[in-house]
Amino acid sequence: MPADRRVWQEATALREAGYTVSVICPKGKGYDRTYEQMGGVHIYRHPRGAEGSGAATYLLEYSIALFWEFVLSLKVARRHGFDVLHACNPPDLIFLLAIFFKFFSGTKFLFDQHDPAPELYAVKFGRQDLLYRLLRLLERWTFRSADASLATNLALKQQSVKRCGVSPDSVWIVRSVPDLGRFSEVKPDLSVRRTFRYLVGYVGMIAEQDGVDLLIKAMEYIVKCHNRADIGCLIVGDGPEAERLRTLAGELGITDNVEFAGYISGDALPAKLAACDIGVVPDPPNACNMTMSMIKVFEYMALGLPFVLFDLPQARRDAGDAALVVAKPTPQALGEGIAALLGDEAGRERMRNYGRERAYGEFQWEVEKRSLLTA
């Protein structure tokens, strides 16, 4: 925090509504103070373990996080007190803290599901083993112990009702849409375009399941097979795969065409994205991504940035006609989609207008904020 845009918007919305808000989160992305107050929000940070590459380290990573969350929650209870524990996943272990505080102080538990943890595990490690089944059980216990819960879209709400047996009336939808105030009047940072005629943009995590490797291979296909050295790619974000993918870009000989900008926050983020001609959602179809609403989809639309995505049902519903959908989840198909969209100026203009109109009509944080406060 405040790097997690959804959680930061939730925290500040609650603070503006008169709540005393304390956040417990890991250190990282330049925010390494153990404690600080920002915008009236108390932020307590704990050490961040290295992301695991195997199931055992995955479990260890989240067990250590749970330990620090418990220690810091006791500190918050002593310093400020709290009536509601608002927990975001992953991991689906924080319900253990909620049960503790429910028993000893009658604290209410609000569960905010960001990702379906069992599917995230299955995609990351390629199997549905004992730990996967344990995650399904933990997910059920989390929902069943919550007094209310939040879902990022209707598909995840329906999944929680069907899979975990909770009442539909106890689940509120709060979409991960941006604060449009940051995106309404943006001056593009044209320096990121360098000498390219066209610039393709990506913003988000750079982890194994995010498909950034497909984007890099698509750029190789565009540059070498379409002879389009005039197309550049700006990748904004960070994650455990960033270094490997920088190396991959070098091995493919497209270092000049792909810029890794790293993590960017504040007004610099929309300014750099606004300099792009199109955006890309390279997340491949899988059990996790099929039901996900992605923040970058809403951010692209808010900026009037047409974009290319694979055939992901939920992302397609969120995007509507603001996106060009690519049927095959391959680098070549993605590259063809990018080249086709860049070559269709009239189509980009239609998509740009549609996306902004939808973002400012349907996907406003002020609307989602009301659902949050109701929950």
C-alpha positions in Angstrom: 0.0 0.0 0.0 -0.7 2.4 -1.5 0.5 0.5 -4.6 -2.6 -1.8 -4.6 -5.0 0.6 -6.4 -8.3 -1.1 -5.4 -7.4 -1.4 -1.7 -6.1 2.2 -1.5 -9.3 3.5 -3.0 -11.3 1.4 -0.6 -9.3 2.6 2.4 -9.6 6.3 1.4 -13.3 5.9 0.7 -13.9 4.5 4.2 -11.7 7.2 5.7 -13.7 9.9 3.9 -16.9 8.3 5.2 -15.7 8.8 8.8 -14.1 5.5 9.6 -10.8 5.1 11.3 -8.8 3.0 8.9 -5.7 0.9 9.6 -4.1 -1.2 6.8 -1.8 -4.2 7.3 0.2 -5.1 4.2 3.6 -6.3 3.0 6.5 -4.0 2.3 7.5 -3.4 -1.3 7.4 -1.2 -4.5 9.3 1.5 -2.7 7.0 1.5 0.4 9.2 0.0 3.1 8.4 2.0 6.2 7.1 -0.2 9.0 4.5 2.4 9.9 3.3 5.6 8.3 0.1 7.6 7.9 -1.0 8.6 4.4 -4.2 10.5 3.7 -5.4 9.8 7.2 -4.9 6.1 6.8 -2.7 4.2 9.2 -0.4 1.8 7.3 1.4 -1.0 9.1 3.8 -3.0 6.9 5.5 -6.4 7.5 8.5 -8.1 5.8 7.7 -9.6 2.4 9.0 -13.1 1.8 10.2 -14.1 -1.6 7.5 -15.5 -3.9 7.6 -19.2 -4.0 8.4 -21.3 -7.1 7.0 -24.5 -5.6 4.0 -25.6 -3.6 5.9 -25.8 -0.3 7.4 -22.3 -0.6 3.9 -21.0 -1.7 2.5 -22.4 1.6 5.4 -21.1 3.6 5.2 -17.6 2.1 1.6 -17.2 3.1 2.1 -18.8 6.5 4.8 -16.2 7.3 2.5 -13.4 6.0 -0.3 -14.7 8.3 2.1 -14.6 11.3 2.9 -11.0 10.7 -0.7 -10.1 10.0 -1.6 -11.5 13.4 1.2 -9.6 15.2 0.3 -6.3 13.6 -3.4 -6.8 14.1 -2.8 -7.1 17.8 -0.8 -3.8 17.6 -3.7 -2.1 15.7 -6.2 -3.4 18.1 -4.2 -2.0 21.0 -3.5 1.4 19.4 -6.7 2.1 17.5 -9.2 -0.7 18.0 -11.4 -1.9 15.1 -15.0 -3.0 14.7 -14.6 -4.6 11.2 -11.8 -6.7 9.8 -11.8 -6.2 6.0 -9.6 -8.9 4.6 -8.4 -9.1 1.0 -7.0 -12.3 -0.6 -4.8 -14.1 -1.5 -4.2 -15.9 0.8 -7.5 -17.4 2.0 -6.1 -17.7 5.5 -7.0 -14.4 7.1 -10.4 -15.9 8.2 -8.3 -17.4 11.1 -7.6 -13.9 12.4 -11.2 -13.0 11.9 -12.4 -15.9 14.0 -10.0 -14.9 16.7 -11.2 -11.3 16.9 -14.9 -12.4 16.5 -14.5 -14.7 19.5 -12.6 -12.2 21.8 -14.1 -8.8 20.7 -17.2 -9.4 18.5 -15.5 -8.0 15.4 -17.3 -8.3 12.1 -15.6 -9.9 9.2 -15.8 -8.5 5.6 -14.1 -10.7 3.0 -12.9 -9.0 -0.2 -12.2 -11.6 -2.8 -9.7 -10.3 -5.3 -8.7 -13.7 -6.9 -10.2 -17.2 -6.8 -7.2 -18.7 -4.9 -7.7 -22.3 -5.9 -7.7 -21.5 -9.6 -4.8 -19.1 -9.1 -2.8 -22.0 -7.6 -3.8 -24.5 -10.3 -2.7 -22.1 -13.0 0.5 -21.2 -11.3 1.6 -24.8 -10.6 -0.3 -26.7 -13.3 -2.0 -29.2 -11.0 -5.0 -29.8 -8.8 -3.4 -31.7 -6.0 -3.9 -31.9 -2.2 -2.9 -28.3 -1.7 -5.5 -27.3 -4.4 -8.2 -29.2 -2.5 -7.0 -27.5 0.8 -7.4 -24.1 -0.9 -10.9 -25.0 -1.9 -11.7 -25.9 1.7 -10.1 -22.7 3.0 -12.1 -20.6 0.5 -15.3 -22.2 1.7 -14.4 -21.6 5.4 -13.5 -18.0 4.6 -16.8 -17.2 2.9 -18.8 -19.1 5.6 -17.1 -17.3 8.5 -17.6 -13.8 6.8 -20.5 -11.6 7.9 -20.5 -10.2 4.3 -18.2 -10.4 1.3 -17.2 -8.4 -1.8 -16.8 -9.7 -5.3 -15.3 -7.8 -8.3 -18.0 -9.0 -10.7 -21.2 -11.0 -11.0 -19.4 -14.2 -12.1 -17.3 -14.4 -8.9 -20.4 -13.6 -6.8 -22.3 -16.4 -8.4 -19.3 -18.7 -8.0 -19.1 -18.0 -4.2 -22.8 -18.6 -3.8 -22.7 -21.9 -5.7 -19.4 -23.2 -4.4 -19.3 -22.0 -0.8 -23.0 -22.0 0.0 -23.4 -18.3 1.0 -26.5 -16.2 0.6 -26.5 -13.9 -2.5 -27.8 -11.2 -0.2 -24.5 -11.3 1.8 -22.3 -10.7 -1.3 -21.9 -7.2 -2.8 -20.3 -6.4 -6.1 -17.5 -3.7 -6.0 -15.8 -3.5 -9.3 -12.1 -2.6 -9.5 -12.6 0.5 -11.5 -10.2 3.5 -11.3 -10.9 6.9 -9.8 -11.8 8.8 -13.0 -10.4 12.0 -11.6 -6.9 10.7 -12.4 -7.8 9.9 -16.0 -10.2 12.7 -17.1 -7.6 15.3 -18.2 -4.3 13.6 -18.8 -1.4 15.2 -20.6 0.4 12.3 -22.5 4.1 11.8 -21.6 5.3 11.7 -25.2 8.9 10.9 -24.2 7.9 7.2 -23.9 7.2 7.1 -27.6 10.8 7.8 -28.5 11.0 7.6 -32.3 8.2 5.0 -32.8 5.3 5.6 -35.1 3.1 3.5 -33.0 3.3 2.5 -29.3 1.6 -0.5 -27.7 1.0 -0.3 -23.9 0.7 -2.9 -21.1 0.1 -2.1 -17.4 -0.1 -4.7 -14.6 1.7 -7.4 -12.8 4.4 -9.4 -14.4 3.9 -12.9 -13.1 3.8 -16.3 -14.7 0.0 -16.2 -15.2 -0.2 -12.7 -16.7 0.9 -13.6 -20.2 3.5 -10.9 -20.6 5.8 -13.5 -22.2 3.1 -13.9 -25.0 3.2 -10.1 -25.5 7.0 -10.1 -25.9 6.8 -13.0 -28.4 4.0 -11.2 -30.2 6.3 -8.2 -30.5 9.0 -10.3 -32.0 6.5 -11.6 -34.5 5.4 -8.1 -35.4 8.9 -6.7 -35.7 10.4 -9.6 -37.7 7.6 -11.2 -39.6 5.7 -7.9 -40.4 8.9 -5.9 -40.7 7.4 -3.3 -38.3 10.4 -1.9 -36.5 8.3 1.3 -36.2 6.1 -0.3 -33.5 7.3 -0.1 -29.9 5.9 -1.6 -26.7 5.8 0.0 -23.2 5.5 -2.5 -20.3 4.5 -0.8 -17.0 4.6 -2.9 -13.9 6.8 -5.3 -11.9 6.7 -8.8 -10.6 8.6 -12.1 -10.2 8.9 -12.7 -14.0 10.2 -9.2 -14.9 13.9 -10.1 -15.0 13.3 -13.3 -17.0 11.2 -11.5 -19.5 13.8 -8.7 -19.9 16.3 -11.5 -20.7 13.8 -13.0 -23.2 13.4 -9.7 -25.0 17.2 -9.6 -25.4 17.4 -13.2 -26.6 14.7 -12.5 -29.2 16.6 -9.4 -30.4 13.8 -6.9 -29.7 15.3 -4.9 -26.8 15.1 -1.7 -28.8 11.3 -2.2 -29.3 10.3 -3.2 -25.8 10.8 -0.9 -22.8 10.3 -2.2 -19.3 9.3 0.9 -17.3 8.9 -0.8 -14.0 6.4 0.1 -11.3 4.9 3.5 -11.8 2.4 5.3 -9.6 0.5 8.6 -9.3 -0.1 10.8 -12.2 2.8 9.4 -14.1 0.9 6.2 -14.8 -2.0 7.6 -16.8 0.4 10.1 -18.5 2.5 7.3 -19.9 -0.4 5.1 -20.9 -2.1 8.1 -22.6 0.9 8.3 -24.9 0.2 4.8 -26.3 -1.9 4.1 -29.4 -3.4 0.9 -28.1 -3.3 -1.3 -25.0 -2.9 -5.1 -24.6 -4.4 -7.6 -22.2 -2.2 -10.6 -22.9 -3.6 -12.7 -20.0 -4.2 -16.2 -21.5 -7.5 -18.1 -21.2 -7.4 -20.3 -18.0 -9.6 -21.2 -15.1 -8.5 -18.1 -13.2 -8.6 -15.5 -15.9 -12.0 -16.6 -17.3 -13.8 -15.0 -14.3 -11.5 -12.1 -13.6 -12.3 -8.4 -14.0 -8.9 -6.8 -14.7 -8.1 -3.3 -13.5 -6.2 -2.6 -16.7 -9.3 -3.1 -18.8 -11.1 -0.3 -16.9 -8.0 1.9 -17.0 -7.6 1.5 -20.8 -11.3 2.4 -21.3 -11.0 5.5 -19.0 -8.1 6.8 -21.1 -10.0 6.0 -24.4 -7.3 3.5 -25.3 -8.6 0.7 -27.6 -7.0 -2.6 -26.8 -6.5 -6.2 -27.8 -7.3 -9.2 -25.6 -7.7 -12.9 -25.8 -11.2 -14.5 -25.6 -11.8 -14.2 -21.8 -15.5 -14.2 -21.1 -15.5 -11.7 -18.1 -12.9 -9.3 -19.6 -14.9 -9.4 -22.9 -18.1 -8.5 -21.0 -16.3 -5.6 -19.2 -14.8 -4.3 -22.4 -17.7 -4.6 -24.8 -16.8 -2.9 -28.1 -13.8 -1.2 -26.7 -11.6 -4.2 -27.4 -10.5 -6.4 -30.3 -10.9 -10.0 -29.2 -8.3 -12.5 -30.5 -9.6 -16.1 -30.8 -6.3 -18.1 -30.5 -4.2 -17.6 -27.4 -0.9 -17.6 -29.3 1.8 -14.9 -29.8 1.2 -15.0 -33.5 -2.5 -14.4 -33.2 -1.9 -11.6 -30.6 0.6 -10.0 -33.0 -1.8 -10.2 -35.9 -4.5 -8.5 -33.7 -2.1 -5.8 -32.6 -1.1 -5.1 -36.2 -4.7 -5.1 -37.4 -5.8 -2.7 -34.8 -2.9 -0.3 -35.4 -3.8 -0.4 -39.1 -7.5 0.5 -38.5 -7.5 4.2 -37.5 -11.3 4.5 -37.9 -11.9 1.4 -35.8 -9.6 2.7 -33.1 -11.5 6.0 -33.0 -14.9 4.1 -32.6 -13.4 1.9 -29.8 -11.9 4.9 -28.1 -15.2 6.8 -28.0 -17.1 3.7 -26.9 -14.6 2.9 -24.1 -14.6 6.4 -22.6 -18.4 6.7 -22.8 -18.8 3.3 -21.1 -16.1 4.1 -18.5 -17.7 7.4 -17.5 -21.2 6.0 -17.7 -21.1 2.6 -16.1 -17.8 2.1 -14.4 -17.4 5.0 -12.0 -15.7 4.5 -8.6 -18.3 6.8 -7.0 -20.9 4.1 -7.8 -18.8 1.2 -6.6 -18.0 3.2 -3.4 -21.7 3.2 -2.5 -21.7 -0.7 -2.7 -18.6 -0.8 -0.5 -20.2 1.5 2.2 -23.4 -0.5 2.1 -21.6 -3.7 2.7 
